[in-house]
């Protein structure tokens, strides 16, 4: 079996440097907090060479970097790393609709997380690599979505 061509820390990109040049291709990615693997994902389920559309690594990682409300990764980050540490005043702002959990998640993602990725020529390969990462092939299973 060929090794997964995904870098591990320290040879990774910081979300704080977003936007960076990420290809509009299918692929697999790993998200890190320091040297700890916290998440593995893939992109490209509807990708076509002649029309990449919205199914590619660049858009998926952009959603993560910007903590889009529709992005489940944003919710995972808030639940696992942020929520219990917020003071009562912040919870009051959230309850009143003045702030949203994505505000806190974006700040955390940009300040604390990094990522690495590998492009593929097809979505099947991206899924295979994602599963292998989730099973622990990069040295540990991801904190958020292990298999």
N, C-alpha and C positions, 0 to 999 in steps of 0.2 A: 504494500500500500504506500502510495506517495505521501510524503509529509505535507501538511497544510502550510502553505506559504504565508503565514501571518506572523508578523513581528510581535515580540513580547517586550515589556518594558526593560530598558529605558528607550528602546528604539520605536517609539510610538508618536502619534500626533496628539497635541493637547486641544481639547475643545475650546480653550481660551483663545486659541489662534484662529478659530473659525471666522470667516470661511477659508478653507484651503482647497486645493485642487483635488477633487475626487471625481473619477470618471463616471459617466452616465452608462454604466455597465452592470450586469448582474454580479453578485459576489457575496462574500461572507465577511463579517466583521466581529471584533472582540472589543469590549469596553472594559477599561481598567480603572481602579482606584489605587493609585500607587502601583505596587506589583501584584495586587489582588485582582484576579479576573472576576468581574461582577456580572457580565452579560455577554451572550453570543447571539448574533442575529444574521439574517440573510436578506437579500433583496433581488428582485428580478423575475418574479412569478409571471408577469405579463410583458416582459421586455422582448422587443424585436429589433434586430439590427437597423432596419430602415425607419423604425419609429420607437425610440426608447420610452416615450411617454413618461409616466410617473413611476415606473417600476425599475428603479436603479439605485445603486449605492449612494450617489450624491444626494438624492432627495431623502432617502431614509435617514442618512446621517445628519442631514440638515434638520429634519424633524426632531431628532434627538438633541442636537446642539441648541435648538431654539425652544425646546420644551413645549412643542405643540400640544394643545389640549387634547387633540384626538389621538395622540401617541401614547400607547399603554406604557412604554418605557418611562415616560414622565411620571406616571402614577406610581410605578414600582420604586423609582428613586425617592419620591416623596414619602411613600409608606415605609421604606426600609431604612432611609438615612436621615430624613429631615423632621418629619412630623413630631416625634416624641421629644425633640429638642427645642421646639418652638415655645417661646414664652406666651403666657396668657394673652398679652396684648396682640400678638400676631394672630392667635386663634380668633380673637374678637374681630380683627380686620377681615379675616377670611369669612367669618359668619355674616358680617355686614355687607360683604360683596365689594369691599374696598380693595382687597388683595385676593389673589387666586393662588392655589397651590403651585401653579406653573411658574409664578414669579419666583418662588423659593427654589423650585426644581431647576430652573434655568441658571440661577446664580450658582447653585451647587454643581451642576453639570459643568459649567464654564470654569469654575474655580478648582474643582477636585478631580475631574475625570479626564481620561485620555482614551484614544482608540487606535486600532490598527485594522487593516482590511486587506483583502485579496480579491481581485477580480476573477471572474470565470467567463467562459464563453456560453454558458447555459445555466438555467436555474437548477437543474438536477444536481450539478456539481456543487452549487452554492448550498443547497439543502444538505448534501452529504457532509460537506465540511462543517456546517453549523452543528449537525448532530454529533460529529466526532469531537468537536470542541466541547459541546455540552456533556459528553461522556467523559471528558477529562484529558483529551489528547494534548492539550497545551500545558499539562502538569498539574492542573486542578480543575474541578468543575466550577462553572460560574455560580456565584452566590445567589443571583436572582432566578436563573432559569436552568438549573442542572437537569440532566436526564439520569 
